[in-house]
Structures are given as structure tokens and as C-alpha cells.
Amino acid sequence: MRLKSEHDRKRIPYVQDEAIELASDPRSYYDYLCIIRFVLPRIIFEKLGLPMPLKWHRDDRQICSEAVYEVFHRAKLVDILFPYCTPPLPGDFVTDSVLLEQKWLGILSEDLVSLQGHAKERT
């Protein structure tokens, strides 16, 4: 993490605490292996300013990106992640998505969803 200020540096231990809490939560989608395999390496690479290896960029389930974002969000440090660190997550492709608002210049409406559904029925 290329930290922006001394204030951010003081908040970094919260990331580790939140990663442990997320992995310990029985309702969480992530377990300790996920945190160790995906989140901690991402934090280390960002901290050292090294480029992320391709295997993290090509994680088809996006566990790495989603878990990292979740941990940083819980630690209230998501503002220090640069845009390339937060690729689209599965939640970005639902009705109230910032990405969809930028792309479509409006939220995905029920009319558009129903039009796509009717097109599938015709085929």
C-alpha cells in the first residue's frame, strides 16, 4: 500500500485485525486459507510497491480483489487503494452500481432488464 499520510500508516494494523475477524466470522464467504493465500500477499506487494503477479490479475473468481476490498472497507482504509487495486467486483454488476452509472449514465432500470429477458424468450 503506497500510503498517503502518517494517519494512514497508523491505521494499517486495522487491516490485519479486520482480515482475522473476517476469516473468523462463520457467516463470511472467506476462510483463513483465502486470507493467507490472497489477501496477505496483496497487502505485502502493495506495501513494497511491487507489481502484482499475473496469477492475482487472472483470478477468475475474483476472490483476491473482493476479499482485499472487503478487508480494507472494514478497516476504513479503502480510500488508500488505487483504482487498479479495485477491479469490478460481482456486486458492481447489479442495479445500483457506480460503474453502471458511469457507463450507462444512469442506473440499470427494470425496463432494460425486462427487455433483455424478452429478447432471450424470443430466441
Backbone bond lengths (Angstrom), bond angles and torsions (degrees), N, CA, C in turn:
res aa  C-N    CA-C-N  psi(-1)  N-CA   C-N-CA  omega(-1)  CA-C   N-CA-C  phi
1 M - - - 1.423 - - 1.505 107.74 -
2 R 1.266 115.31 119.42 1.449 118.61 176.31 1.520 106.25 -81.85
3 L 1.297 115.11 96.58 1.458 119.85 -170.65 1.516 110.81 -73.19
4 K 1.311 115.21 143.68 1.450 120.81 -174.71 1.519 113.30 -90.27
5 S 1.309 117.63 -24.37 1.458 118.66 -175.22 1.526 110.55 -155.49
6 E 1.305 114.34 169.83 1.467 120.51 174.83 1.525 109.99 -63.41
7 H 1.306 116.15 -34.47 1.468 121.29 177.69 1.525 110.36 -59.12
8 D 1.351 117.41 -43.52 1.464 121.14 178.07 1.519 111.26 -65.51
9 R 1.327 116.98 -38.69 1.467 120.03 179.64 1.528 111.13 -61.11
10 K 1.311 116.62 -36.66 1.465 120.38 179.86 1.523 111.63 -71.56
11 R 1.327 116.97 -23.77 1.462 120.39 -177.85 1.526 112.93 -87.51
12 I 1.332 118.57 -10.73 1.461 121.95 -176.15 1.526 113.72 -58.13
13 P 1.338 121.10 -39.59 1.476 118.20 178.51 1.524 113.18 -56.65
14 Y 1.325 117.42 -24.62 1.461 120.04 177.88 1.525 111.56 -64.27
15 V 1.340 117.27 -29.76 1.465 120.46 179.13 1.516 109.85 -62.68
16 Q 1.324 116.16 -46.87 1.463 120.09 178.60 1.524 110.63 -62.16
17 D 1.319 116.77 -44.60 1.469 120.34 179.74 1.525 111.30 -61.39
18 E 1.321 116.71 -42.03 1.462 120.49 -179.73 1.525 111.37 -69.37
19 A 1.339 117.11 -34.50 1.466 120.12 176.81 1.524 110.12 -63.35
20 I 1.316 116.64 -42.55 1.469 120.56 178.41 1.522 110.38 -65.99
21 E 1.327 116.45 -43.24 1.466 119.96 179.96 1.528 111.11 -63.96
22 L 1.334 116.47 -41.40 1.465 120.33 178.97 1.524 110.79 -63.86
23 A 1.325 116.34 -42.46 1.464 119.83 -179.95 1.524 111.58 -68.85
24 S 1.320 117.13 -27.98 1.465 121.08 -178.58 1.522 113.43 -84.62
25 D 1.306 116.88 -15.22 1.464 121.21 -176.93 1.528 109.74 -73.78
26 P 1.337 119.02 117.92 1.472 120.32 -178.33 1.528 112.91 -66.05
27 R 1.333 117.97 -18.69 1.464 120.63 178.14 1.520 112.38 -89.23
28 S 1.326 116.97 -2.99 1.456 121.70 -177.80 1.524 110.99 -76.72
29 Y 1.311 115.07 153.25 1.465 120.80 175.81 1.523 111.15 -82.77
30 Y 1.322 117.40 -9.35 1.457 122.04 -174.87 1.523 109.97 -110.84
31 D 1.312 115.99 147.44 1.455 120.55 176.45 1.526 108.94 -119.68
32 Y 1.320 116.53 -177.94 1.462 119.51 -179.15 1.523 111.86 -59.47
33 L 1.319 117.69 -39.81 1.461 120.12 -179.23 1.521 110.93 -60.90
34 C 1.315 116.63 -41.33 1.459 120.61 178.68 1.525 110.85 -62.33
35 I 1.319 116.30 -44.04 1.462 120.22 -179.76 1.525 110.10 -63.78
36 I 1.329 116.75 -44.54 1.466 120.32 -179.19 1.520 111.47 -69.15
37 R 1.311 116.83 -41.74 1.465 120.47 -174.15 1.526 113.01 -77.67
38 F 1.316 118.02 -34.57 1.453 120.01 -173.80 1.526 114.18 -113.35
39 V 1.321 117.79 -48.08 1.460 119.84 -171.25 1.524 112.27 -74.83
40 L 1.330 117.84 -51.25 1.462 119.57 -176.79 1.528 113.12 -61.41
41 P 1.347 119.90 -43.84 1.468 117.78 176.01 1.527 112.50 -60.16
42 R 1.332 116.48 -37.62 1.462 119.49 179.10 1.527 110.64 -63.59
43 I 1.317 116.49 -42.44 1.461 120.40 178.75 1.527 110.38 -63.78
44 I 1.338 117.06 -42.57 1.468 120.91 -179.68 1.523 111.26 -64.53
45 F 1.332 117.36 -46.49 1.467 119.95 179.50 1.523 111.11 -61.54
46 E 1.321 117.15 -41.79 1.459 120.21 178.61 1.524 111.04 -65.65
47 K 1.316 116.62 -41.09 1.463 121.21 -179.41 1.524 110.98 -61.65
48 L 1.345 116.42 -40.86 1.465 120.93 -179.14 1.523 113.16 -83.53
49 G 1.324 116.93 -6.23 1.462 120.13 179.77 1.513 113.38 73.35
50 L 1.325 117.27 23.30 1.462 121.71 -179.89 1.524 110.14 -92.09
51 P 1.336 117.12 149.49 1.466 118.40 176.38 1.524 110.49 -68.11
52 M 1.311 115.16 147.48 1.464 120.20 179.30 1.524 109.90 -72.88
53 P 1.331 118.44 135.58 1.467 120.98 176.00 1.530 110.63 -61.50
54 L 1.312 115.94 153.15 1.464 120.67 -176.10 1.517 113.18 -60.16
55 K 1.329 118.23 -30.10 1.462 117.98 -177.90 1.526 111.52 -63.46
56 W 1.329 118.01 -24.37 1.463 119.40 175.82 1.526 110.57 -80.90
57 H 1.324 117.02 -30.34 1.462 119.63 177.77 1.516 111.14 -73.16
58 R 1.303 117.13 -25.83 1.464 121.17 -175.17 1.518 112.28 -107.14
59 D 1.293 116.66 29.22 1.463 121.62 177.18 1.522 107.30 -77.78
60 D 1.329 116.94 99.69 1.462 120.71 -172.00 1.518 113.34 -63.58
61 R 1.320 118.45 -24.18 1.465 120.40 177.71 1.524 111.93 -89.60
62 Q 1.320 117.07 -5.70 1.463 124.17 178.13 1.526 112.49 56.44
63 I 1.324 116.26 29.89 1.462 118.93 179.37 1.522 110.09 -63.64
64 C 1.321 115.95 -42.05 1.457 119.61 -177.76 1.522 110.53 -58.08
65 S 1.318 116.53 -54.03 1.458 120.49 -175.74 1.515 111.59 -65.04
66 E 1.310 116.64 -43.10 1.458 120.23 -177.43 1.523 111.09 -67.19
67 A 1.322 117.17 -43.47 1.463 120.32 -179.58 1.526 111.05 -67.42
68 V 1.325 117.21 -41.91 1.463 120.38 178.20 1.523 109.89 -60.96
69 Y 1.320 116.30 -46.18 1.459 120.01 -179.77 1.527 110.52 -61.45
70 E 1.323 116.71 -43.15 1.470 120.92 -179.97 1.526 111.25 -61.45
71 V 1.333 116.74 -44.73 1.467 120.80 -179.30 1.525 110.27 -64.14
72 F 1.330 117.04 -45.94 1.459 119.91 -179.22 1.527 111.23 -67.52
73 H 1.319 116.56 -35.36 1.465 120.41 177.96 1.526 110.29 -64.38
74 R 1.322 116.90 -44.52 1.468 120.64 178.80 1.522 111.46 -64.70
75 A 1.333 116.95 -33.24 1.467 120.85 179.58 1.529 111.95 -84.01
76 K 1.330 116.47 1.04 1.469 122.99 -178.85 1.526 111.51 58.84
77 L 1.335 115.80 38.88 1.463 121.90 178.49 1.519 112.11 -122.58
78 V 1.305 118.02 16.93 1.456 119.93 -176.00 1.528 111.57 -64.19
79 D 1.323 117.12 -21.67 1.460 120.95 -179.60 1.525 113.09 -68.55
80 I 1.333 118.89 -16.09 1.464 119.11 179.28 1.523 112.30 -91.93
81 L 1.333 117.79 -6.12 1.456 119.63 175.29 1.522 108.53 -79.64
82 F 1.310 116.95 130.17 1.454 120.95 179.24 1.521 109.54 -78.16
83 P 1.331 118.68 161.26 1.475 120.57 -175.16 1.528 114.16 -53.68
84 Y 1.328 118.08 -37.24 1.458 118.56 -179.52 1.524 111.86 -70.52
85 C 1.328 116.90 -14.06 1.461 120.66 178.47 1.519 112.21 -83.23
86 T 1.306 116.67 -13.74 1.463 119.55 -177.13 1.522 109.86 -122.92
87 P 1.331 117.92 73.65 1.454 120.36 177.26 1.516 109.93 -65.69
88 P 1.327 117.15 166.09 1.467 118.80 179.90 1.522 111.25 -55.85
89 L 1.298 115.70 133.75 1.452 122.07 177.38 1.518 108.53 -102.03
90 P 1.320 117.49 163.75 1.469 118.52 179.25 1.524 112.75 -53.35
91 G 1.305 117.80 -33.51 1.454 120.79 179.09 1.514 114.04 -69.13
92 D 1.341 117.25 -15.40 1.459 120.22 179.44 1.521 112.52 -76.44
93 F 1.301 117.16 -6.98 1.455 119.80 -176.26 1.521 111.38 -110.84
94 V 1.314 116.17 33.70 1.459 121.72 175.66 1.518 108.34 -115.11
95 T 1.311 116.77 -175.43 1.461 119.90 -167.93 1.520 115.76 -61.62
96 D 1.307 119.88 -43.15 1.466 119.05 -177.79 1.521 110.37 -104.37
97 S 1.314 115.76 72.52 1.449 122.55 -175.40 1.520 110.46 -110.52
98 V 1.321 116.23 134.07 1.457 120.76 176.17 1.522 109.80 -61.45
99 L 1.337 116.82 -41.33 1.462 119.92 179.33 1.522 111.65 -62.71
100 L 1.323 117.27 -42.48 1.462 119.41 178.84 1.518 111.43 -67.44
101 E 1.303 117.59 -36.35 1.459 119.39 177.97 1.515 110.61 -63.12
102 Q 1.320 118.06 -38.34 1.458 120.64 178.40 1.525 110.73 -70.96
103 K 1.313 117.43 -41.83 1.460 121.44 -176.67 1.520 111.84 -73.07
104 W 1.316 116.72 -47.85 1.460 121.60 -175.08 1.525 112.14 -95.23
105 L 1.315 116.75 -3.76 1.458 122.11 -175.98 1.517 111.06 54.87
106 G 1.304 115.77 40.00 1.455 123.01 177.93 1.504 108.77 166.82
107 I 1.322 116.90 163.32 1.459 118.19 -179.93 1.519 110.01 -75.88
108 L 1.296 116.20 156.60 1.457 121.91 179.33 1.521 107.93 -69.65
109 S 1.312 115.82 114.26 1.463 119.21 -173.58 1.519 111.32 -88.55
110 E 1.328 115.06 163.77 1.461 120.55 177.41 1.522 110.66 -63.50
111 D 1.344 116.97 -31.66 1.468 120.25 179.15 1.526 110.80 -61.12
112 L 1.326 116.79 -44.25 1.459 120.28 -179.69 1.520 110.55 -65.92
113 V 1.318 116.55 -41.26 1.462 120.17 178.80 1.523 110.02 -63.12
114 S 1.336 117.18 -43.28 1.465 119.46 -179.54 1.524 111.09 -68.03
115 L 1.337 118.54 -34.02 1.467 120.80 176.52 1.524 110.55 -63.66
116 Q 1.322 116.96 -41.77 1.455 119.99 178.91 1.517 110.40 -66.69
117 G 1.317 117.82 -35.77 1.461 121.72 178.11 1.517 111.30 -65.62
118 H 1.357 116.96 -40.22 1.466 120.71 178.52 1.523 111.03 -67.46
119 A 1.331 117.31 -35.12 1.467 120.47 178.53 1.521 110.32 -64.81
120 K 1.319 117.31 -37.47 1.467 120.48 178.60 1.523 110.81 -68.67
121 E 1.342 116.65 -35.36 1.463 120.09 -179.51 1.525 111.29 -66.81
122 R 1.332 117.54 -33.63 1.466 121.69 -178.52 1.518 112.17 -70.50
123 T 1.332 116.76 -28.62 1.469 119.00 -176.58 1.492 112.38 -84.63
